[in-house]
């Protein structure tokens, strides 16, 4: 269960302060596929960063399974990101000089998994996202956008997180590849009871979700209709 | 892949960058290494030169010439003050004399007239409080081969004679011979490396003073300083204490004059070493700062997926150490090749108008080859050089990556 209460994030101070997220309160049970939609600059990505512990809110609390992550020490926050959360970014954010397999192995290294276990799990996940054969040994620069996003999804799944946060996961992909990626994330939420939260500006994509929240100028509202 | 192997591999992710960093670091490391070698070589030469001149100060009455019948003497009272100067660890006092033959006939088996050739000629003697000091008999070595060394501070009629003299006069340890109207007992037989040394009888200083009626007189003394570094000060202190009545000499003045150019080179190489090391440290730090900053986004990715700050710092330190080992290897190789030539240039060994660092002409043989400094890199030099490079790299990269690793992941991911 993920619960955000009156979460606010402002950048800058005084007259030039910008509030990206303004008093957001939301509750997401395990295993749901959630979409947060909004225009560019509405605060979607900032909200995702806050939920994933990538930055601290100016005020408010975010509880994950009863623990307030805004009060965690740096070490515990690292542990939270490594074990509980999987991130999928619009720009993939793969480490450029590591192969696809090595990129997927990385989060497992951070929680102390052995090399052989990491290797087997990484290959299994890459097979699962249909990146097979020699492509697993290629560096990101030698893969297409869709293939890189598959690697990013495999990396996000590596430590079997309870929460996957995807920021415009299909933003740089053609429509066919985008469909495939979204199907993959949806299936994941329903088959493994993993909460998937997708941030997007694409209304069509939002319709695939179980619930959709709309973010306007940092304020959150929930759509009546679910996809 | 572990954090270490990832760090090593990152060092080679861009061949051009790696080569450029290795060359830049190599140049600064090489310069540091050359200066380290030059400094150590010159220092070693200075130390060896100082060691070769000894740590002693010779004291004689003003105008006194060794071997003369000089009527000028120092006194044991004066020399007692010298012996108690704080930096003087030993004072060897001597009074030469001459035994006149007596009892030229009727020599018993073990009592006879002593002479160098066994023919009754006068024999040189020396009274000293340091009977084993070869300088007292004009030799550089003195080895006791039989009997026991006499007590130089005593007043007994004991003597030490050479093997040669013992054989020619049919004497052995325990034998007696007469001189000055007293019977001397041979307590020890020695060997020295000079004929004059072997022709000299050594007796206690007080005995010589008593028999030659030169009570309290001393013809020469040799003071030993507690260290070479204090030699100059000790020389001055003795001269000041004894005043114009004594000539106080050591090789330190001439040596200092001869060593002055080497001291300049040593200072120059030391400052250059510090400058080059500072440059190497700055280059290393800035290179790592640049590398870490350009990979700020990568740091954000690593933190976003759970990498700790410690792990990130460790990765960058490994990368920096790998680059530094490369740069260090290039620098050490270049430095080892250039050290001899540069050290020679600094000393003016190569000749030419600027050569000289011109070391002055000197008479002392110990100072004759001051300009011939052999620049060699010891294993310790190499280890010190490499250790310094790695330390600087570890510090530079550690500081740079620590600063970056403290930022929040979202902030790093927003950067381009």
Interface residues (C-beta under 8 A of the other chain):
Chain A: X46 X49 X52 X54 X55 X56 X74 X75 X78 X79 X81 X82 X83 X87 X89 X93 X94 X95 X96 X97 X98 X102 X105 X106 X107 X109 X110 X111 X115 X155 X159
Chain B: X1 X2 X3 X6 X9 X10 X13 X297 X298 X300 X301 X302 X303 X304 X305 X306 X307 X308 X309 X311 X408 X409 X410 X411 X413
